[in-house]
Amino acid sequence: MPVAMTPSQDEDDGRALVRRFIDRQPADLDLLRRICRAVVEALPASGSGISVMTADGTLGVCAASDPASERVEELQFVLGEGPCVDAFGARRPVLMADLSDVPARRWPLYVPAVRDEGVRAVFAFPLQVGAARLGVLDVYRDRVGPLSGTELQMSFTFAAVVVEALLNVQQDGVLRDDGGAGLEVGHRAELFQAQGMVMMQLGVSIGEALVRMRAYAYAENRRLEDVARDVVERRLRWDEDKQ
């Protein structure tokens, strides 16, 4: 008899599939651009882009699958409107399967501009951990039509992989493929102590505690080891209101 898959098994299988698509991309590209190219191949899509953003403004395009997608991604920052901006502000995906159906008053400048670039559908997925917002993953299509359920799930998995990559960039200053914390041995005892304290404060798993700390470090533009030290020395406390 077939064995039923648990949600965690489904998630692990999805990440493994996404990793295979990423690993097929040219090794000489940085990780975020390889992810964008993998998105195009996996869904499939005509283009993809990653934008890093802050609560008080945008930092701009971080990576794109190709020059055309980079131009489309930049349009949202130039014009100050579009699905990427809305997804970041609302903290939820913005799925536009047919841009011709978008009311003119919503994105009066963006829609005609990207249609001139050949884009017919846009799907924007916010990159976030808890209350920390990092940016948005955009998926472009040159034809109308919604993403299937499987494609949607894969998009969410790609977004999760991007979040991990961005958090690693914040910690190490370089793009990594291994997903490790990147801490020197001398800092690990303090990190583990801080994880335990955050775990107790939030009532979450030890792994989730680390994710919350890394997201906070990213949002505040601080090193993870400095955040851990503040937690241990009780200068920083996690609670439900903050996170």
C-alpha positions in Angstrom: 0.0 0.0 0.0 1.2 3.5 -0.7 2.6 5.5 2.3 0.9 8.8 3.0 3.2 11.8 2.9 3.3 14.1 5.9 3.3 17.9 5.5 7.0 18.0 6.5 7.8 15.3 3.9 6.0 17.3 1.2 8.0 20.4 2.2 11.3 18.6 2.2 10.5 17.1 -1.3 9.6 20.5 -2.6 12.8 22.0 -1.4 14.8 19.1 -2.9 13.1 19.7 -6.2 13.8 23.5 -6.1 17.4 22.7 -5.2 17.7 20.5 -8.3 16.5 23.3 -10.5 18.9 25.8 -8.9 21.8 23.4 -9.2 21.2 23.1 -13.0 21.9 26.8 -13.5 25.4 28.1 -14.5 27.8 27.9 -11.6 29.5 31.2 -12.4 26.3 33.1 -11.5 25.6 34.3 -7.9 23.0 32.3 -6.0 20.1 34.8 -6.3 20.4 35.0 -10.0 20.6 31.3 -10.2 17.4 31.1 -8.2 15.7 33.6 -10.6 16.7 31.5 -13.6 15.6 28.3 -11.8 12.1 29.9 -11.3 11.8 30.5 -15.0 12.7 26.9 -15.8 10.6 25.3 -13.0 7.2 27.0 -13.3 7.7 27.8 -16.3 7.8 31.6 -16.6 9.2 34.2 -19.0 11.1 36.0 -16.3 11.7 36.5 -12.6 13.2 39.1 -10.3 14.1 39.5 -6.6 13.9 43.0 -5.0 15.2 43.8 -1.5 13.0 46.4 0.2 12.7 48.3 3.5 9.7 49.5 5.4 10.5 53.2 4.6 11.5 52.7 1.0 13.0 50.4 -1.6 16.6 49.3 -1.9 16.1 48.2 -5.5 16.6 45.1 -7.6 18.8 42.5 -6.1 18.7 39.9 -9.0 16.9 39.0 -12.1 16.8 36.1 -14.5 17.7 38.2 -17.6 18.1 41.9 -18.6 14.5 42.2 -19.7 13.2 41.1 -16.3 15.6 43.5 -14.6 14.1 46.4 -16.6 10.6 45.3 -15.6 11.6 44.9 -12.0 13.1 48.4 -12.0 9.9 49.9 -13.4 8.1 49.4 -10.1 10.7 51.5 -8.3 10.8 54.2 -10.9 7.0 54.4 -11.1 6.3 53.8 -7.4 3.6 51.3 -8.1 3.0 47.6 -9.1 2.4 44.2 -7.6 5.9 44.0 -6.0 5.1 47.3 -4.0 1.6 46.0 -3.1 2.8 42.6 -2.0 5.4 44.1 0.2 3.0 46.5 1.8 0.2 44.0 2.3 2.4 41.2 3.4 0.6 38.7 1.1 1.0 37.5 -2.5 -0.4 39.6 -5.3 -1.4 37.3 -8.2 -2.4 38.9 -11.5 -3.1 36.3 -14.1 -4.1 38.9 -16.7 -2.9 42.4 -16.5 -5.5 43.6 -18.9 -8.1 42.9 -16.2 -6.4 45.3 -13.7 -8.5 48.4 -13.0 -6.8 51.4 -14.6 -6.8 53.3 -11.3 -4.7 50.7 -9.5 -1.5 50.8 -11.5 -2.1 53.5 -14.1 1.6 53.8 -15.1 2.9 50.3 -14.4 0.5 48.2 -16.4 1.0 49.9 -19.8 4.7 50.1 -19.2 5.2 46.4 -18.5 2.7 45.4 -21.3 5.0 47.2 -23.7 7.8 44.9 -22.4 5.7 41.9 -23.3 4.5 41.0 -19.8 0.9 39.7 -19.5 0.8 38.2 -16.0 2.7 39.0 -12.8 2.8 37.0 -9.5 4.5 38.7 -6.5 5.5 36.8 -3.4 6.6 38.7 -0.2 9.8 37.5 1.4 9.3 37.6 5.2 9.9 35.9 8.5 7.5 36.7 11.3 7.2 40.5 11.3 10.4 41.0 9.4 9.9 41.9 5.7 12.9 41.5 3.4 11.6 42.0 -0.1 9.6 40.4 -2.9 10.1 37.6 -5.4 8.4 38.4 -8.7 7.4 35.9 -11.4 6.6 37.2 -14.9 4.7 35.5 -17.8 4.4 36.5 -21.4 0.9 34.9 -21.6 -2.2 35.3 -19.5 -3.4 32.6 -17.1 -3.1 31.7 -13.4 -0.5 29.6 -11.7 -1.6 26.0 -11.0 -1.7 24.7 -7.5 1.6 22.9 -7.9 3.2 26.0 -9.4 1.9 28.2 -6.6 3.4 25.8 -4.0 6.7 25.8 -5.9 6.7 29.6 -5.9 6.3 29.7 -2.2 9.2 27.2 -1.8 11.4 29.4 -4.0 10.4 32.4 -1.9 11.5 30.5 1.3 14.8 29.6 -0.3 15.4 33.3 -1.2 14.7 34.3 2.4 17.4 31.9 3.6 19.8 33.2 1.0 19.2 36.8 2.0 19.6 36.0 5.7 22.9 34.3 4.9 24.0 37.4 3.0 23.3 39.6 6.0 25.3 37.3 8.2 28.3 36.6 6.0 28.4 39.4 3.4 28.5 36.7 0.7 25.9 34.5 -1.1 26.1 30.9 0.2 24.6 27.7 -1.1 24.8 25.6 2.1 22.3 27.4 4.3 24.7 27.4 7.3 24.7 30.0 10.0 28.3 31.0 9.1 29.4 31.7 12.6 32.9 31.2 14.0 33.2 28.6 16.7 33.9 31.2 19.4 30.5 32.7 18.9 28.4 29.5 18.9 28.0 29.0 22.6 26.6 32.5 22.9 24.3 31.9 19.9 23.0 28.7 21.4 22.3 30.4 24.7 20.4 33.2 22.9 18.4 30.7 20.9 17.3 29.0 24.1 16.2 32.3 25.6 14.3 33.4 22.5 12.7 29.9 22.3 11.4 30.3 25.9 10.2 33.9 25.3 8.2 33.0 22.2 7.3 29.4 22.9 8.7 28.2 19.6 11.2 25.5 18.5 14.9 26.1 18.8 15.1 26.2 15.0 12.4 28.8 14.8 14.1 30.9 17.4 17.2 31.0 15.2 15.1 32.0 12.2 13.5 34.8 14.2 16.9 36.1 15.3 18.3 36.0 11.8 15.3 37.9 10.4 15.7 40.5 13.1 19.4 40.9 12.3 18.6 41.3 8.7 15.8 43.9 9.3 18.0 45.9 11.6 21.2 45.6 9.5 23.1 43.9 12.3 25.3 40.9 12.6 23.7 37.8 14.1 26.4 37.5 16.7 25.7 41.0 17.9 22.0 40.3 18.2 22.8 37.1 20.1 25.0 39.0 22.6 22.2 41.5 23.2 19.8 38.7 23.9 22.1 37.0 26.3 22.9 40.2 28.1 19.2 41.0 28.3 19.4 44.2 26.2 17.1 42.6 23.7 14.0 40.6 24.5 11.6 38.8 22.2 7.9 38.8 22.8 4.7 38.3 20.8 4.2 42.0 20.3 7.6 42.6 18.8 7.9 39.5 16.6 
